[in-house]
Amino acid sequence: MANNPDQLRDFRGKATVAFTLFTRQYEKNKLALFCFFEGKDDSKYYSVRIDLIVKPIDDNYFPCGKKSEVLRTHSLITEQEYYNHAKTAYFIDKDFDESIYKTLDADNASKIYETPCYSIENFYTSSYCFKRILRSEFTIDEIDDNFDTCLDLYENRQNEFHEKVGLLNAYIACLMKKDEQEKLDLKSKHNKLMKWFIIELDKIKSNYNLETLNNEFSPKNNPSQQDINKELNYLRSQDCQKSFRGKFEIEFLRKFLEKLKEEANKKKDQQIYFSKKLTVSLLLSNDNILSQLSQYADTPDCLVKYLEQFKENVNTNQ
């Protein structure tokens, strides 16, 4: 196990490192709340809600690298009786995996928060979140005709996007169920995959097919059309906005908002969808969108319930 700061940085993201950092911080403040996430970006969403609901005196955030490392960190801590009274919270994305509520015993599963959708990014892409963005960033509300126009555009283009991106989601889900998950480097492929989609205010286009996917991912065994159709039907039955991969969903949102901002800032006689010129200064990138829009993202009841359990305990040793 790494014991000095340089080694810890080299191994950052591993469960053993998260556990080591936790043990050190725990000795400094046993009353603190210790939160474990898959990656550093997760705190951009969760930290606001933790502060609002739990109001801890102190908190510590530990990125573990991926879901399996969060679960392993949970095991490392719960296996030691010394940490029975530690205030620990664990946050993971459901992804395309079987829910932990089916794979773990009830006691362990209850100590971990799993998103009810694919990932935290999906919390940013609902119509409710989009409405909040319109009100605050575009300064239009429900009594303005432009509000309904923008909402209709968003929902229509999102539905079209779901039609176009469905095959990609189902294909990836099939690979994950065929033990190809460790080989899938979706993060490095993300920009290339999203280049297959052209997002405009009036239409969505795509330029990929099953052959494109087989060539891009080169799995040991190509998923069959039957398996893909089965997976796609299942994902669509769960509501695409929630069940499809979150990073695809939020990239659609980012590009749509970019196009909508361009339209809003045009001179009135050049606009197609707005009845007046607006001044919108929203600047979004892949790196900042989670923090920039965090205040507008959905906060599901299950997350509120999970965090509320720490309200009475986080400032005491009881």
C-alpha positions in Angstrom: 0.0 0.0 0.0 1.2 3.5 -0.8 2.4 5.4 2.3 3.8 8.7 1.1 2.1 11.5 -0.8 3.8 10.9 -4.1 2.8 7.2 -4.0 -0.7 8.2 -3.1 -0.9 10.5 -6.1 0.4 7.8 -8.4 -2.2 5.3 -7.1 -5.0 7.8 -6.6 -8.4 6.3 -7.6 -7.8 2.9 -6.1 -9.8 1.6 -3.1 -6.7 1.0 -1.0 -5.7 4.7 -1.5 -9.1 6.0 -0.7 -9.2 3.8 2.4 -5.7 5.0 3.5 -6.7 8.7 3.1 -9.9 8.0 5.0 -8.1 6.4 7.9 -5.8 9.4 8.2 -8.7 11.9 8.1 -10.8 9.9 10.5 -8.1 10.2 13.1 -8.2 14.0 12.7 -11.9 14.3 13.0 -14.2 11.4 13.9 -17.3 13.6 13.6 -16.8 14.4 9.9 -18.8 13.0 7.1 -16.7 10.9 4.7 -18.1 10.6 1.1 -16.8 8.2 -1.5 -17.5 8.7 -5.2 -16.6 7.0 -8.4 -14.8 10.0 -9.8 -13.9 13.6 -8.9 -16.7 15.0 -11.1 -19.4 13.4 -9.0 -18.8 15.8 -6.1 -19.9 18.7 -8.5 -23.4 17.3 -8.3 -23.5 15.7 -4.8 -21.6 18.4 -2.7 -24.3 21.0 -3.1 -27.0 18.5 -2.0 -24.9 17.2 0.9 -24.3 20.7 2.2 -28.0 21.6 1.8 -29.5 18.5 3.3 -27.0 17.2 5.8 -25.2 20.4 6.7 -22.1 18.6 8.1 -19.6 20.5 10.3 -16.9 19.0 8.1 -16.8 16.6 5.2 -14.2 14.8 3.2 -14.6 13.6 -0.4 -12.7 10.7 -1.9 -12.8 9.8 -5.6 -12.2 6.1 -5.9 -11.8 5.8 -9.7 -14.8 3.6 -10.6 -17.8 1.8 -9.2 -16.0 -1.4 -8.2 -13.5 0.6 -6.2 -16.2 2.4 -4.3 -17.8 -0.9 -3.4 -14.4 -2.3 -2.4 -13.7 0.8 -0.3 -17.1 0.2 1.4 -16.0 -3.4 2.2 -12.6 -2.3 3.5 -14.2 0.1 6.0 -17.1 -2.1 7.1 -14.9 -5.1 7.7 -13.1 -3.2 10.5 -15.1 -2.8 13.7 -13.0 0.2 14.6 -14.9 2.2 12.0 -18.4 1.1 13.0 -19.3 4.6 14.1 -17.7 6.4 11.2 -20.1 8.5 9.1 -19.5 7.2 5.7 -21.6 7.7 2.5 -21.0 5.9 -0.8 -22.3 7.1 -4.2 -22.3 5.0 -7.4 -24.0 5.1 -10.8 -26.3 2.3 -11.8 -24.9 2.2 -15.4 -26.2 -0.7 -17.5 -25.5 -3.1 -14.6 -27.8 -5.1 -12.4 -28.9 -2.9 -9.4 -26.9 -3.4 -6.2 -30.3 -3.9 -4.5 -30.4 -7.2 -6.4 -26.7 -8.2 -6.0 -25.9 -7.2 -2.4 -27.7 -8.0 0.8 -30.2 -5.5 2.0 -28.0 -4.2 4.9 -25.0 -3.4 2.7 -27.1 -2.1 -0.2 -28.8 0.4 2.2 -25.5 2.0 3.0 -24.8 2.8 -0.6 -26.5 5.3 -2.9 -27.1 4.1 -6.4 -28.6 6.4 -9.0 -32.1 5.4 -10.1 -31.0 6.2 -13.7 -27.9 5.4 -15.6 -25.7 8.1 -13.9 -25.8 11.6 -12.3 -25.6 13.1 -15.8 -29.2 12.0 -16.4 -30.3 14.3 -13.5 -29.3 17.2 -15.8 -31.3 16.2 -18.9 -35.0 16.0 -17.8 -37.6 18.5 -19.0 -37.8 19.8 -15.4 -34.1 20.6 -15.4 -34.3 22.3 -18.8 -37.2 24.5 -17.5 -35.0 25.7 -14.7 -32.2 26.5 -17.1 -34.7 28.5 -19.3 -35.9 30.5 -16.3 -32.5 31.4 -14.9 -30.1 31.4 -17.9 -32.4 32.6 -20.7 -34.5 34.7 -18.3 -37.8 33.5 -19.8 -40.6 31.8 -17.9 -43.9 30.0 -18.5 -45.9 33.2 -19.3 -43.6 33.9 -22.2 -44.4 32.3 -25.6 -40.7 31.6 -26.1 -40.7 29.3 -23.1 -43.1 26.8 -24.7 -41.3 27.1 -28.0 -38.0 26.2 -26.4 -39.4 23.4 -24.3 -41.1 21.9 -27.4 -37.9 22.1 -29.3 -35.9 20.4 -26.5 -38.4 17.6 -26.0 -38.7 17.0 -29.8 -35.0 17.0 -30.4 -34.3 14.8 -27.4 -36.8 12.2 -28.6 -35.1 12.3 -32.0 -31.7 12.0 -30.4 -33.0 8.9 -28.5 -34.1 7.3 -31.7 -30.6 7.9 -33.2 -28.5 7.0 -30.2 -30.5 3.9 -29.2 -28.4 1.5 -31.2 -25.2 2.8 -29.6 -26.6 2.4 -26.1 -28.0 -1.1 -26.7 -24.7 -2.2 -28.3 -22.6 -1.0 -25.4 -25.1 -2.6 -22.9 -24.7 -5.9 -24.8 -20.9 -5.7 -24.6 -21.0 -5.1 -20.9 -23.2 -8.1 -20.4 -20.7 -10.2 -22.4 -17.8 -9.6 -20.1 -16.4 -6.9 -22.5 -16.7 -4.2 -19.9 -13.0 -4.1 -18.9 -12.0 -3.5 -22.5 -14.5 -0.6 -23.0 -12.6 2.7 -22.8 -15.7 4.8 -23.4 -14.1 7.9 -21.9 -11.4 8.1 -24.6 -13.9 7.2 -27.3 -16.5 9.7 -26.2 -15.7 12.6 -28.5 -15.4 10.3 -31.5 -18.7 8.6 -30.7 -20.5 11.9 -30.4 -19.2 13.1 -33.7 -21.5 10.5 -35.2 -24.4 12.8 -34.2 -25.3 16.2 -35.7 -27.5 18.2 -33.3 -29.4 21.2 -34.6 -32.5 23.0 -33.3 -34.6 21.6 -36.2 -33.2 18.1 -36.6 -30.9 15.4 -35.4 -28.7 13.4 -37.8 -26.5 10.4 -37.3 -24.0 8.6 -39.5 -23.2 5.2 -37.9 -24.6 1.7 -38.1 -24.0 -1.8 -36.7 -21.0 -2.3 -38.9 -19.5 1.0 -37.7 -19.9 -0.2 -34.1 -18.3 -3.6 -34.8 -15.3 -1.9 -36.4 -15.0 0.7 -33.6 -15.2 -1.6 -30.6 -13.9 -4.8 -32.2 -15.4 -7.1 -29.5 -14.4 -10.8 -29.3 -17.9 -11.7 -30.4 -20.1 -9.2 -32.2 -23.5 -8.8 -30.5 -26.3 -10.3 -32.5 -29.1 -8.2 -33.8 -31.5 -10.2 -31.6 -29.5 -9.4 -28.5 -29.3 -5.7 -29.5 -33.0 -5.5 -30.2 -33.8 -7.1 -26.8 -31.5 -4.7 -24.9 -32.9 -1.7 -26.8 -36.5 -2.6 -26.0 -35.6 -3.0 -22.4 -33.8 0.4 -22.2 -36.7 2.1 -24.0 -39.2 0.6 -21.6 -37.3 2.3 -18.7 -37.6 5.8 -20.2 -34.6 6.6 -22.5 -33.8 9.9 -20.7 -33.1 7.9 -17.6 -31.8 4.6 -18.9 -29.5 5.7 -21.7 -25.9 6.5 -21.0 -25.7 9.7 -19.1 -22.6 11.1 -20.9 -24.4 10.9 -24.2 -27.5 12.5 -22.7 -25.6 15.5 -21.2 -23.6 16.0 -24.3 -26.8 16.3 -26.2 -28.0 18.9 -23.7 -24.8 20.8 -23.9 -24.9 21.0 -27.7 -28.6 21.8 -27.8 -28.1 24.7 -25.3 -25.2 26.0 -27.4 -27.4 26.1 -30.5 -30.3 27.6 -28.5 -28.0 30.3 -27.1 -26.8 31.2 -30.6 -30.4 31.6 -31.7 -31.4 33.6 -28.7 -28.5 36.1 -29.2 -29.2 36.8 -32.8 -30.8 40.0 -33.9 -34.6 39.8 -33.9 -34.9 39.8 -37.7 -32.5 36.9 -37.9 -34.3 34.7 -35.4 -36.4 31.7 -36.3 -37.6 30.4 -32.9 -37.6 33.5 -30.6 -39.9 36.6 -30.8 -37.3 38.8 -29.2 -33.5 39.1 -28.8 -32.1 37.8 -25.6 -28.7 38.1 -24.0 -27.5 34.7 -22.9 -24.0 34.3 -21.6 -24.0 30.7 -20.5 -20.7 29.1 -21.3 -20.6 25.3 -21.1 -17.9 22.7 -21.8 -17.4 19.0 -21.1 -15.3 19.9 -18.1 -17.6 22.5 -16.4 -21.2 21.5 -17.3 -21.7 19.4 -14.1 -20.7 22.3 -11.9 -22.3 25.1 -14.0 -25.7 23.4 -14.1 -25.7 21.6 -10.8 -28.2 23.9 -9.2 -30.7 23.1 -11.9 -30.3 19.3 -11.9 -32.9 17.0 -10.4 -32.6 15.8 -6.9 -34.6 12.5 -6.7 -36.5 11.6 -3.5 -34.3 8.5 -3.0 -31.2 10.7 -2.7 -32.9 13.0 -0.3 -33.9 10.0 1.8 -30.4 8.6 1.7 -28.8 11.9 2.8 -31.3 12.6 5.5 -30.1 9.6 7.5 -26.9 11.5 8.2 -28.6 14.7 9.5 -28.9 13.6 13.1 -25.8 11.5 13.2 -23.2 13.5 11.4 -22.4 16.0 14.2 -22.4 13.5 17.0 -20.7 10.2 18.0 -24.0 8.5 18.7 
